[in-house]
Structures are given as C-alpha cells and as structure tokens.
C-alpha cells in the first residue's frame, strides 16, 4: 500500500424507495452464508477504476448495507450504487498513546509442517505452510463431544494470545485484556470445487502504541487472514 490512506463510509442505496430497493435481497441476502461473498464482490466494484486495479483495500461490514473501507485511494462509484464519504486517514500517533479499538479478524496459526509445491515456472519448488484458525488449533486436544462447553473460554484465551502476539510485531500492546467474542465459522460460496470458509473473532478493548510507524503499517495491511471477506480492519479512536 501507498503511504496515503483514505477511510470511507459506504452505504448501499438499497433502502425503501431507493433505486436499488427492488434488488436489495439479491445484493444483501438475509442468509448469512452468502453475505460475506456478496459484499466481497459488490465492494470490489468501487476499486475497478483502472485496468490494473489491485484488491488492496480493507473493509468492515457495519450491517444494513453499511461498510467502512480503508484504502490507498478513495473508492469510485460510477454506477451510483453507494453513498460514499471519504476522508484522508493519517492519525498522528506517538509512543504511549492510548487507543480504543474494534477488530473483526480471521486469526490463524501455523498448524502443520510446510509442504513442498512444484512450480512450473522458473524458480523451482516452493513451500507452503498449513494454517488453521487459532480456536480450532487450541481445541485440537479437546474431545469433540466436550468442545461446545469450553469453546467460548478457549476462544477468549486463544484470541487474546494471538492479538498479544500481533501487538509484539506491530507496534502496540494490550492495555488490558480485550473483549473477545463472536466466534463463528463463515462459509463462502464457490462456483466449483470443495466448500470454502473461514472463522471470525470479534475483539474490542484498549491498546497502547509502542511503535507508531510499525502500527500504522500494520493498520494499512490488516490483521489476520481472509481480508477480502471483511476481516482485518482495526477501527481506532482516542481512548
């Protein structure tokens, strides 16, 4: 990403009486199994203004067709699908600053040894590590029949440990144990092949900045995986 960032509010024009109201159920399905995939495709329309456009933005679903977007260029909406409000995003942070935050993330951890993949192009073989979400990794030694009773507690512990690790690499520390909840598996539609999906955790709390440059760089690139499906954007404000 570039150094310049924009934080945008986007609202899909799909309310009663608006131009898209007739097709709102198609754009914003009630079935949660389809919502992430639909938003993933709709928001991509806002960044296809050039032939070589890259998916270099983060977004967060605020519900009701409302989204927050962090991007290196402001979104463009030639089709008039959204109400957009974009502002430059350049918080002036110093070490020791206290911030409140909210984060929806797909936290993953290496689980299996990396495996070698053959490459047909120049460069020879490469390796790819196997990753799983942190909650399933923490539950791997718990009998399946007992997982339901401990899942929330394990999710809070594993999520806190993951976020603490992220802070050590990304210029912040937790000022207090965060609220960690909302663990869920989110399926993603695929036109063919095996079903796909990802897990999510919601985090909220307070952090203290230890390295402003490192924190802003991570804020721009996002936390965790499955970022194209609305994960990884940390919302911040002064505590």
ChimeraX commands (.cxc) that place a marker at each C-alpha (Angstrom):
marker #1 position 0.00,0.00,0.00 radius 0.5
marker #1 position 0.99,3.60,-0.50 radius 0.5
marker #1 position 1.64,5.97,2.40 radius 0.5
marker #1 position -1.59,7.84,1.66 radius 0.5
marker #1 position -4.71,6.20,3.06 radius 0.5
marker #1 position -8.42,7.02,2.92 radius 0.5
marker #1 position -11.10,5.96,5.38 radius 0.5
marker #1 position -14.51,5.76,3.73 radius 0.5
marker #1 position -18.08,5.17,4.79 radius 0.5
marker #1 position -20.10,3.42,2.12 radius 0.5
marker #1 position -23.84,2.82,2.24 radius 0.5
marker #1 position -25.52,0.72,-0.41 radius 0.5
marker #1 position -28.53,2.55,-1.88 radius 0.5
marker #1 position -30.91,-0.32,-1.17 radius 0.5
marker #1 position -33.29,1.16,1.37 radius 0.5
marker #1 position -37.03,1.51,0.89 radius 0.5
marker #1 position -37.78,3.83,-2.01 radius 0.5
marker #1 position -34.19,3.97,-3.24 radius 0.5
marker #1 position -33.03,2.95,-6.70 radius 0.5
marker #1 position -31.74,-0.47,-5.63 radius 0.5
marker #1 position -34.56,-1.42,-3.28 radius 0.5
marker #1 position -36.11,-3.87,-5.74 radius 0.5
marker #1 position -32.94,-5.92,-5.94 radius 0.5
marker #1 position -31.84,-5.45,-2.31 radius 0.5
marker #1 position -32.47,-9.13,-1.43 radius 0.5
marker #1 position -30.01,-10.11,-4.16 radius 0.5
marker #1 position -27.39,-7.58,-3.10 radius 0.5
marker #1 position -27.88,-8.08,0.65 radius 0.5
marker #1 position -29.20,-11.63,1.21 radius 0.5
marker #1 position -30.65,-12.49,4.60 radius 0.5
marker #1 position -28.83,-15.81,4.57 radius 0.5
marker #1 position -25.59,-15.23,6.48 radius 0.5
marker #1 position -23.92,-17.97,4.41 radius 0.5
marker #1 position -23.97,-15.64,1.41 radius 0.5
marker #1 position -23.46,-12.17,2.91 radius 0.5
marker #1 position -19.64,-12.10,3.00 radius 0.5
marker #1 position -19.33,-13.32,-0.56 radius 0.5
marker #1 position -21.86,-10.81,-1.89 radius 0.5
marker #1 position -20.25,-7.87,-0.09 radius 0.5
marker #1 position -16.84,-9.07,-1.27 radius 0.5
marker #1 position -17.99,-8.76,-4.89 radius 0.5
marker #1 position -20.03,-5.56,-4.53 radius 0.5
marker #1 position -17.28,-3.58,-2.79 radius 0.5
marker #1 position -14.73,-4.66,-5.40 radius 0.5
marker #1 position -16.76,-2.61,-7.90 radius 0.5
marker #1 position -15.61,0.54,-6.09 radius 0.5
marker #1 position -11.96,-0.09,-6.94 radius 0.5
marker #1 position -12.05,-1.20,-10.57 radius 0.5
marker #1 position -11.43,2.25,-11.99 radius 0.5
marker #1 position -8.21,1.20,-13.75 radius 0.5
marker #1 position -7.43,-1.95,-15.77 radius 0.5
marker #1 position -4.64,-2.98,-13.39 radius 0.5
marker #1 position -6.61,-2.40,-10.18 radius 0.5
marker #1 position -5.46,-4.43,-7.19 radius 0.5
marker #1 position -7.53,-5.64,-4.26 radius 0.5
marker #1 position -5.51,-3.52,-1.83 radius 0.5
marker #1 position -8.27,-2.30,0.47 radius 0.5
marker #1 position -9.72,-3.45,3.79 radius 0.5
marker #1 position -13.38,-3.33,4.71 radius 0.5
marker #1 position -15.71,-3.99,7.62 radius 0.5
marker #1 position -19.42,-4.78,7.48 radius 0.5
marker #1 position -21.35,-2.47,9.81 radius 0.5
marker #1 position -24.70,-4.09,8.98 radius 0.5
marker #1 position -27.64,-2.90,6.93 radius 0.5
marker #1 position -25.61,-2.33,3.79 radius 0.5
marker #1 position -23.13,-0.03,5.55 radius 0.5
marker #1 position -19.37,-0.57,5.30 radius 0.5
marker #1 position -16.14,1.02,6.49 radius 0.5
marker #1 position -13.27,0.90,3.99 radius 0.5
marker #1 position -9.56,1.67,4.40 radius 0.5
marker #1 position -7.74,2.06,1.10 radius 0.5
marker #1 position -4.73,3.72,-0.56 radius 0.5
marker #1 position -7.05,5.55,-2.95 radius 0.5
marker #1 position -10.61,6.76,-2.49 radius 0.5
marker #1 position -13.35,4.47,-3.81 radius 0.5
marker #1 position -15.02,5.39,-7.08 radius 0.5
marker #1 position -18.68,4.62,-7.80 radius 0.5
marker #1 position -19.58,5.35,-11.45 radius 0.5
marker #1 position -22.65,3.08,-11.19 radius 0.5
marker #1 position -24.15,5.08,-8.32 radius 0.5
marker #1 position -24.64,2.06,-6.08 radius 0.5
marker #1 position -23.40,3.69,-2.88 radius 0.5
marker #1 position -23.44,6.85,-0.83 radius 0.5
marker #1 position -19.74,7.50,-0.21 radius 0.5
marker #1 position -17.96,9.68,2.31 radius 0.5
marker #1 position -14.15,9.51,2.06 radius 0.5
marker #1 position -11.53,11.35,4.09 radius 0.5
marker #1 position -7.73,11.15,4.23 radius 0.5
marker #1 position -6.65,8.89,7.07 radius 0.5
marker #1 position -3.40,9.98,8.71 radius 0.5
marker #1 position -3.59,9.72,12.51 radius 0.5
marker #1 position -0.73,11.46,14.32 radius 0.5
marker #1 position 0.40,8.84,16.80 radius 0.5
marker #1 position 3.19,8.79,19.34 radius 0.5
marker #1 position 4.60,6.07,21.57 radius 0.5
marker #1 position 2.49,5.86,24.70 radius 0.5
marker #1 position -0.77,6.94,23.05 radius 0.5
marker #1 position -3.84,5.05,24.30 radius 0.5
marker #1 position -6.46,3.97,21.77 radius 0.5
marker #1 position -9.75,2.16,21.90 radius 0.5
marker #1 position -10.16,-0.37,19.12 radius 0.5
marker #1 position -12.58,-2.79,17.49 radius 0.5
marker #1 position -11.42,-5.58,15.20 radius 0.5
marker #1 position -13.12,-8.41,13.33 radius 0.5
marker #1 position -10.45,-10.85,12.26 radius 0.5
marker #1 position -9.72,-14.33,10.97 radius 0.5
marker #1 position -6.83,-15.22,13.31 radius 0.5
marker #1 position -4.77,-18.16,12.08 radius 0.5
marker #1 position -1.75,-20.06,13.31 radius 0.5
marker #1 position 0.65,-22.49,11.65 radius 0.5
marker #1 position -0.57,-25.99,12.35 radius 0.5
marker #1 position 1.13,-28.47,10.04 radius 0.5
marker #1 position 4.67,-28.62,8.62 radius 0.5
marker #1 position 5.16,-26.74,5.40 radius 0.5
marker #1 position 4.76,-28.88,2.29 radius 0.5
marker #1 position 6.71,-28.57,-0.93 radius 0.5
marker #1 position 4.86,-27.49,-4.06 radius 0.5
marker #1 position 6.21,-27.96,-7.56 radius 0.5
marker #1 position 6.35,-24.82,-9.65 radius 0.5
marker #1 position 6.13,-25.00,-13.41 radius 0.5
marker #1 position 7.53,-21.53,-13.85 radius 0.5
marker #1 position 11.12,-20.55,-13.33 radius 0.5
marker #1 position 12.30,-20.74,-9.74 radius 0.5
marker #1 position 11.89,-24.37,-8.77 radius 0.5
marker #1 position 9.90,-25.82,-5.86 radius 0.5
marker #1 position 8.49,-23.69,-3.06 radius 0.5
marker #1 position 6.90,-24.44,0.27 radius 0.5
marker #1 position 3.53,-23.55,1.73 radius 0.5
marker #1 position 2.67,-23.80,5.39 radius 0.5
marker #1 position -0.64,-25.19,6.62 radius 0.5
marker #1 position -2.70,-22.87,8.78 radius 0.5
marker #1 position -5.84,-23.21,10.91 radius 0.5
marker #1 position -7.80,-20.73,12.97 radius 0.5
marker #1 position -6.48,-20.25,16.47 radius 0.5
marker #1 position -9.59,-21.56,18.20 radius 0.5
marker #1 position -9.66,-24.89,16.37 radius 0.5
marker #1 position -5.93,-25.21,16.95 radius 0.5
marker #1 position -6.44,-24.67,20.69 radius 0.5
marker #1 position -9.31,-27.18,20.72 radius 0.5
marker #1 position -7.46,-29.93,18.88 radius 0.5
marker #1 position -6.75,-31.94,22.05 radius 0.5
marker #1 position -10.26,-31.49,23.49 radius 0.5
marker #1 position -12.67,-34.38,22.72 radius 0.5
marker #1 position -15.24,-33.30,20.14 radius 0.5
marker #1 position -18.11,-34.02,22.48 radius 0.5
marker #1 position -16.71,-31.62,25.09 radius 0.5
marker #1 position -15.79,-28.74,22.82 radius 0.5
marker #1 position -19.13,-26.96,22.98 radius 0.5
marker #1 position -18.88,-26.37,26.72 radius 0.5
marker #1 position -15.39,-24.83,26.59 radius 0.5
marker #1 position -15.38,-23.16,23.18 radius 0.5
marker #1 position -16.10,-19.60,24.36 radius 0.5
marker #1 position -13.46,-19.76,27.08 radius 0.5
marker #1 position -10.90,-21.25,24.72 radius 0.5
marker #1 position -11.76,-18.67,22.05 radius 0.5
marker #1 position -11.15,-15.82,24.51 radius 0.5
marker #1 position -7.82,-17.27,25.64 radius 0.5
marker #1 position -6.58,-18.18,22.16 radius 0.5
marker #1 position -7.77,-14.89,20.68 radius 0.5
marker #1 position -6.07,-12.84,23.39 radius 0.5
marker #1 position -2.82,-14.74,22.91 radius 0.5
marker #1 position -2.99,-14.19,19.15 radius 0.5
marker #1 position -3.67,-10.46,19.48 radius 0.5
marker #1 position -0.88,-10.10,22.05 radius 0.5
marker #1 position 1.49,-11.72,19.54 radius 0.5
marker #1 position 0.26,-9.38,16.81 radius 0.5
marker #1 position 0.98,-6.40,19.02 radius 0.5
marker #1 position 4.55,-7.53,19.64 radius 0.5
marker #1 position 5.18,-7.44,15.90 radius 0.5
marker #1 position 3.01,-4.45,15.05 radius 0.5
marker #1 position 3.87,-1.63,17.42 radius 0.5
marker #1 position 1.26,-1.91,20.18 radius 0.5
marker #1 position 0.49,-3.71,23.40 radius 0.5
marker #1 position -2.80,-4.55,25.05 radius 0.5
marker #1 position -3.56,-2.10,27.85 radius 0.5
marker #1 position -5.99,-4.59,29.39 radius 0.5
marker #1 position -7.43,-7.99,28.49 radius 0.5
marker #1 position -9.67,-7.44,25.44 radius 0.5
marker #1 position -13.26,-8.50,24.98 radius 0.5
marker #1 position -13.16,-11.49,22.61 radius 0.5
marker #1 position -16.41,-12.99,21.33 radius 0.5
marker #1 position -18.47,-13.84,18.29 radius 0.5
marker #1 position -16.52,-16.91,17.25 radius 0.5
marker #1 position -18.15,-18.37,14.14 radius 0.5
marker #1 position -17.41,-20.33,11.01 radius 0.5
marker #1 position -18.37,-18.39,7.86 radius 0.5
marker #1 position -18.95,-20.43,4.69 radius 0.5
marker #1 position -18.04,-18.94,1.31 radius 0.5
marker #1 position -19.72,-19.87,-1.96 radius 0.5
marker #1 position -17.55,-21.39,-4.64 radius 0.5
marker #1 position -18.63,-21.96,-8.20 radius 0.5
marker #1 position -16.91,-25.31,-8.23 radius 0.5
marker #1 position -14.68,-27.39,-6.02 radius 0.5
marker #1 position -14.80,-28.03,-2.28 radius 0.5
marker #1 position -16.81,-25.75,0.02 radius 0.5
marker #1 position -14.67,-22.98,1.49 radius 0.5
marker #1 position -14.90,-20.77,4.50 radius 0.5
marker #1 position -13.12,-19.02,7.35 radius 0.5
marker #1 position -13.57,-18.32,11.04 radius 0.5
marker #1 position -14.07,-14.95,12.71 radius 0.5
marker #1 position -13.49,-13.47,16.13 radius 0.5
marker #1 position -14.52,-10.01,17.32 radius 0.5
marker #1 position -12.10,-8.07,19.52 radius 0.5
marker #1 position -12.59,-4.82,21.41 radius 0.5
marker #1 position -10.61,-3.02,24.07 radius 0.5
marker #1 position -7.72,-0.64,24.60 radius 0.5
marker #1 position -4.17,-0.66,23.31 radius 0.5
marker #1 position -1.05,1.41,23.92 radius 0.5
marker #1 position 1.13,2.39,20.97 radius 0.5
marker #1 position 4.78,1.35,21.27 radius 0.5
marker #1 position 5.98,1.95,17.68 radius 0.5
marker #1 position 3.76,4.33,15.67 radius 0.5
marker #1 position 5.32,3.55,12.27 radius 0.5
marker #1 position 5.00,-0.20,12.70 radius 0.5
marker #1 position 1.43,0.13,13.96 radius 0.5
marker #1 position 0.30,2.33,11.06 radius 0.5
marker #1 position 1.92,-0.03,8.55 radius 0.5
marker #1 position 0.03,-2.98,10.03 radius 0.5
marker #1 position -3.17,-0.99,10.23 radius 0.5
marker #1 position -2.88,-0.39,6.49 radius 0.5
marker #1 position -2.20,-4.03,5.60 radius 0.5
marker #1 position -4.67,-5.56,8.06 radius 0.5
marker #1 position -4.67,-8.26,10.73 radius 0.5
marker #1 position -5.09,-11.97,10.15 radius 0.5
marker #1 position -6.36,-13.71,7.02 radius 0.5
marker #1 position -9.48,-13.66,4.80 radius 0.5
marker #1 position -9.18,-9.89,4.43 radius 0.5
marker #1 position -11.04,-9.86,1.11 radius 0.5
marker #1 position -14.13,-11.05,3.03 radius 0.5
marker #1 position -14.35,-8.18,5.51 radius 0.5
marker #1 position -11.74,-9.14,8.09 radius 0.5
marker #1 position -8.62,-7.41,9.40 radius 0.5
marker #1 position -9.66,-3.74,9.54 radius 0.5
marker #1 position -8.94,-2.37,13.04 radius 0.5
marker #1 position -11.09,0.63,13.87 radius 0.5
marker #1 position -9.39,3.01,16.33 radius 0.5
marker #1 position -10.15,6.15,18.31 radius 0.5
marker #1 position -8.51,8.05,21.12 radius 0.5
marker #1 position -9.19,6.42,24.47 radius 0.5
marker link #1:1,2 radius 0.2
marker link #1:2,3 radius 0.2
marker link #1:3,4 radius 0.2
marker link #1:4,5 radius 0.2
marker link #1:5,6 radius 0.2
marker link #1:6,7 radius 0.2
marker link #1:7,8 radius 0.2
marker link #1:8,9 radius 0.2
marker link #1:9,10 radius 0.2
marker link #1:10,11 radius 0.2
marker link #1:11,12 radius 0.2
marker link #1:12,13 radius 0.2
marker link #1:13,14 radius 0.2
marker link #1:14,15 radius 0.2
marker link #1:15,16 radius 0.2
marker link #1:16,17 radius 0.2
marker link #1:17,18 radius 0.2
marker link #1:18,19 radius 0.2
marker link #1:19,20 radius 0.2
marker link #1:20,21 radius 0.2
marker link #1:21,22 radius 0.2
marker link #1:22,23 radius 0.2
marker link #1:23,24 radius 0.2
marker link #1:24,25 radius 0.2
marker link #1:25,26 radius 0.2
marker link #1:26,27 radius 0.2
marker link #1:27,28 radius 0.2
marker link #1:28,29 radius 0.2
marker link #1:29,30 radius 0.2
marker link #1:30,31 radius 0.2
marker link #1:31,32 radius 0.2
marker link #1:32,33 radius 0.2
marker link #1:33,34 radius 0.2
marker link #1:34,35 radius 0.2
marker link #1:35,36 radius 0.2
marker link #1:36,37 radius 0.2
marker link #1:37,38 radius 0.2
marker link #1:38,39 radius 0.2
marker link #1:39,40 radius 0.2
marker link #1:40,41 radius 0.2
marker link #1:41,42 radius 0.2
marker link #1:42,43 radius 0.2
marker link #1:43,44 radius 0.2
marker link #1:44,45 radius 0.2
marker link #1:45,46 radius 0.2
marker link #1:46,47 radius 0.2
marker link #1:47,48 radius 0.2
marker link #1:48,49 radius 0.2
marker link #1:49,50 radius 0.2
marker link #1:50,51 radius 0.2
marker link #1:51,52 radius 0.2
marker link #1:52,53 radius 0.2
marker link #1:53,54 radius 0.2
marker link #1:54,55 radius 0.2
marker link #1:55,56 radius 0.2
marker link #1:56,57 radius 0.2
marker link #1:57,58 radius 0.2
marker link #1:58,59 radius 0.2
marker link #1:59,60 radius 0.2
marker link #1:60,61 radius 0.2
marker link #1:61,62 radius 0.2
marker link #1:62,63 radius 0.2
marker link #1:63,64 radius 0.2
marker link #1:64,65 radius 0.2
marker link #1:65,66 radius 0.2
marker link #1:66,67 radius 0.2
marker link #1:67,68 radius 0.2
marker link #1:68,69 radius 0.2
marker link #1:69,70 radius 0.2
marker link #1:70,71 radius 0.2
marker link #1:71,72 radius 0.2
marker link #1:72,73 radius 0.2
marker link #1:73,74 radius 0.2
marker link #1:74,75 radius 0.2
marker link #1:75,76 radius 0.2
marker link #1:76,77 radius 0.2
marker link #1:77,78 radius 0.2
marker link #1:78,79 radius 0.2
marker link #1:79,80 radius 0.2
marker link #1:80,81 radius 0.2
marker link #1:81,82 radius 0.2
marker link #1:82,83 radius 0.2
marker link #1:83,84 radius 0.2
marker link #1:84,85 radius 0.2
marker link #1:85,86 radius 0.2
marker link #1:86,87 radius 0.2
marker link #1:87,88 radius 0.2
marker link #1:88,89 radius 0.2
marker link #1:89,90 radius 0.2
marker link #1:90,91 radius 0.2
marker link #1:91,92 radius 0.2
marker link #1:92,93 radius 0.2
marker link #1:93,94 radius 0.2
marker link #1:94,95 radius 0.2
marker link #1:95,96 radius 0.2
marker link #1:96,97 radius 0.2
marker link #1:97,98 radius 0.2
marker link #1:98,99 radius 0.2
marker link #1:99,100 radius 0.2
marker link #1:100,101 radius 0.2
marker link #1:101,102 radius 0.2
marker link #1:102,103 radius 0.2
marker link #1:103,104 radius 0.2
marker link #1:104,105 radius 0.2
marker link #1:105,106 radius 0.2
marker link #1:106,107 radius 0.2
marker link #1:107,108 radius 0.2
marker link #1:108,109 radius 0.2
marker link #1:109,110 radius 0.2
marker link #1:110,111 radius 0.2
marker link #1:111,112 radius 0.2
marker link #1:112,113 radius 0.2
marker link #1:113,114 radius 0.2
marker link #1:114,115 radius 0.2
marker link #1:115,116 radius 0.2
marker link #1:116,117 radius 0.2
marker link #1:117,118 radius 0.2
marker link #1:118,119 radius 0.2
marker link #1:119,120 radius 0.2
marker link #1:120,121 radius 0.2
marker link #1:121,122 radius 0.2
marker link #1:122,123 radius 0.2
marker link #1:123,124 radius 0.2
marker link #1:124,125 radius 0.2
marker link #1:125,126 radius 0.2
marker link #1:126,127 radius 0.2
marker link #1:127,128 radius 0.2
marker link #1:128,129 radius 0.2
marker link #1:129,130 radius 0.2
marker link #1:130,131 radius 0.2
marker link #1:131,132 radius 0.2
marker link #1:132,133 radius 0.2
marker link #1:133,134 radius 0.2
marker link #1:134,135 radius 0.2
marker link #1:135,136 radius 0.2
marker link #1:136,137 radius 0.2
marker link #1:137,138 radius 0.2
marker link #1:138,139 radius 0.2
marker link #1:139,140 radius 0.2
marker link #1:140,141 radius 0.2
marker link #1:141,142 radius 0.2
marker link #1:142,143 radius 0.2
marker link #1:143,144 radius 0.2
marker link #1:144,145 radius 0.2
marker link #1:145,146 radius 0.2
marker link #1:146,147 radius 0.2
marker link #1:147,148 radius 0.2
marker link #1:148,149 radius 0.2
marker link #1:149,150 radius 0.2
marker link #1:150,151 radius 0.2
marker link #1:151,152 radius 0.2
marker link #1:152,153 radius 0.2
marker link #1:153,154 radius 0.2
marker link #1:154,155 radius 0.2
marker link #1:155,156 radius 0.2
marker link #1:156,157 radius 0.2
marker link #1:157,158 radius 0.2
marker link #1:158,159 radius 0.2
marker link #1:159,160 radius 0.2
marker link #1:160,161 radius 0.2
marker link #1:161,162 radius 0.2
marker link #1:162,163 radius 0.2
marker link #1:163,164 radius 0.2
marker link #1:164,165 radius 0.2
marker link #1:165,166 radius 0.2
marker link #1:166,167 radius 0.2
marker link #1:167,168 radius 0.2
marker link #1:168,169 radius 0.2
marker link #1:169,170 radius 0.2
marker link #1:170,171 radius 0.2
marker link #1:171,172 radius 0.2
marker link #1:172,173 radius 0.2
marker link #1:173,174 radius 0.2
marker link #1:174,175 radius 0.2
marker link #1:175,176 radius 0.2
marker link #1:176,177 radius 0.2
marker link #1:177,178 radius 0.2
marker link #1:178,179 radius 0.2
marker link #1:179,180 radius 0.2
marker link #1:180,181 radius 0.2
marker link #1:181,182 radius 0.2
marker link #1:182,183 radius 0.2
marker link #1:183,184 radius 0.2
marker link #1:184,185 radius 0.2
marker link #1:185,186 radius 0.2
marker link #1:186,187 radius 0.2
marker link #1:187,188 radius 0.2
marker link #1:188,189 radius 0.2
marker link #1:189,190 radius 0.2
marker link #1:190,191 radius 0.2
marker link #1:191,192 radius 0.2
marker link #1:192,193 radius 0.2
marker link #1:193,194 radius 0.2
marker link #1:194,195 radius 0.2
marker link #1:195,196 radius 0.2
marker link #1:196,197 radius 0.2
marker link #1:197,198 radius 0.2
marker link #1:198,199 radius 0.2
marker link #1:199,200 radius 0.2
marker link #1:200,201 radius 0.2
marker link #1:201,202 radius 0.2
marker link #1:202,203 radius 0.2
marker link #1:203,204 radius 0.2
marker link #1:204,205 radius 0.2
marker link #1:205,206 radius 0.2
marker link #1:206,207 radius 0.2
marker link #1:207,208 radius 0.2
marker link #1:208,209 radius 0.2
marker link #1:209,210 radius 0.2
marker link #1:210,211 radius 0.2
marker link #1:211,212 radius 0.2
marker link #1:212,213 radius 0.2
marker link #1:213,214 radius 0.2
marker link #1:214,215 radius 0.2
marker link #1:215,216 radius 0.2
marker link #1:216,217 radius 0.2
marker link #1:217,218 radius 0.2
marker link #1:218,219 radius 0.2
marker link #1:219,220 radius 0.2
marker link #1:220,221 radius 0.2
marker link #1:221,222 radius 0.2
marker link #1:222,223 radius 0.2
marker link #1:223,224 radius 0.2
marker link #1:224,225 radius 0.2
marker link #1:225,226 radius 0.2
marker link #1:226,227 radius 0.2
marker link #1:227,228 radius 0.2
marker link #1:228,229 radius 0.2
marker link #1:229,230 radius 0.2
marker link #1:230,231 radius 0.2
marker link #1:231,232 radius 0.2
marker link #1:232,233 radius 0.2
marker link #1:233,234 radius 0.2
marker link #1:234,235 radius 0.2
marker link #1:235,236 radius 0.2
marker link #1:236,237 radius 0.2
marker link #1:237,238 radius 0.2
marker link #1:238,239 radius 0.2
view
